[in-house]
């Protein structure tokens, strides 16, 4: 990697701070961060320019776009602290199962009832599930991210220690989207991981699953909730959502789950269901309501604040939710929030 910032001496920066005005110092540091990812300074960035130009994009446009990007250390730091990797179930649940998020979810359904009904009719995904996804991701469009997507993706593409190749593909997709939709890539904001718009699609998901649900000729997930609703429903449908099928079932089991069973029975996994209800029953984990003994499920053991373990059995639709975010905590939060929103909406009708 041939970035200037990485070679800048800490002593030079300290000296610079002594005689340069704050505004001038900010300009110097911005220039240094841009030089880490600008094509003229970064061989990987230039290689991406060459690739996109070979695919038909104008060289001047791509070069200018990447020249506006800045290396952002906070993006790399944030990647290490994702909530799904550090919180227990009751801590994670408390983020999303709030009175305000439930109430505003019911209001979102009321405000977009016709669009949600059309999405459910077209794709088979319930209105409350679509709403819960948007509620978890961006609080119904209120919080779409404060990072420039261009900065996040260039930083991750060229400096993430293990997933650079993945984010390089996302950066390429993002630049194609911006060019095709005639928007300035430097003006688009999203998450630290480069997710965008109401549903927080990463760029390749935007390309693959975003739909023009209002028929205006533009797939706009940043400002158009109608397109966002249709796109979330389409995403689930393509990933195999089963219409009118359950997401999960309540179950009972031992107060303390033997550690060896966590792996043996594939607890808390985000792969497709493979463990049968009968296998779980043989180890003392029973559904609260009768289920077919051959039904494949995803066994879940969730820790609550009182130290108790609560059990759930995820069906295939639970797995589909994990295609959106590969975390059993995420899928469970979406499932419970969707139930609470549906109940609130029905109560207020």
Steps between C-alpha positions, in 0.01 A plus 500: 500500500660827395319760712670816616313524831639172628855627444445841663708538812317570823773751578428688179132521589582623850725770356238591244246564775731752663508749214205422270157654566218257589333551162825445314574193710158358419570553132837325532349200677213477250746507213708229667194279553395548139846410378466160664216404267532732198593318176814707440639387837349155548570217256191304610282803442647550154439132422134551586487799267643288221246224566201733496622678188536163328133440592400819323506770767672832413855518637470867594182435703642201690833672568326811630266293719779303667704818530230637731521202737675515836653231718295481821648313795173514696343275236754226568453547876121469469531175308660343806218592736178390327222445755416152366846381603524648848151507657292232665140447392330710767743789438450483124122463535475812716638712216206424273205394714413848620161667533598769250624259234188286533267799485677656204494163326121493527492857368726400209256224404210744515685759291600246233213255527426481127867453404555236769186315394619502139844375606344219701276406207792508255771334707321320782682682779281639783479876548622478860815310401590753230431778749708338774799471267484870416439577868806307615721627220423874496220573747258526207734713294599744774857378546649394167863542604742788551800368308572589141454168321793584274735541797377186676534275198838631381641461850369147533590403143865598530571466874277239662736223618288202392201614290658743259403299192135492608485875557687569178208335321258713701693815411489413131124437523446827686682701234295335227175582684601863550600537136188332363268703724684827426581581863822628655652204690657741749157620613348162588501398866452166667639272769865444588479176297364674190134401540257748349150643513183404688580126493881533529581295192865454422575599139492150349166438670379831363594384152346155541182561703396867486179550304323804353182434696328828416575480127677835465797346319743535794594251771541747786563348842640819652188717490213284375327277758285342229805365318649397834192299598489318168873435508498345848212275399679403180818421694312261726310340215817432300655342809212256534248657737211259556168681491276446806763281669616568859832662583558318829338305782534527878661204672604378843822338611753455780579797726863460405575375151795259499787659310552196282146532364568848363715353224343155478155643426620810313349754737485867397617433145412702192498206260183342364302282746632145528429385857168319539252561777542133595877540548443795730232315694747220566713755685218654699419795274130497416282737298230664712239405239497173302717493186577231245786298646679502164482879459851643453566803721775729620529455880557826687611551860456863603637649822275734696599755763396275789749239382236263368528340158193524278460267204367562150478279191557695179335387178619571147372857508726565799791391282381734223521794741861407575578544129443871564738503797688185591414507869247295696459798734405723208247252365342452841477877554328545161260216577398634842478859380278396209264323741482802730439739209222281358331477838522876555369576153203265548423653840491850350284419198 
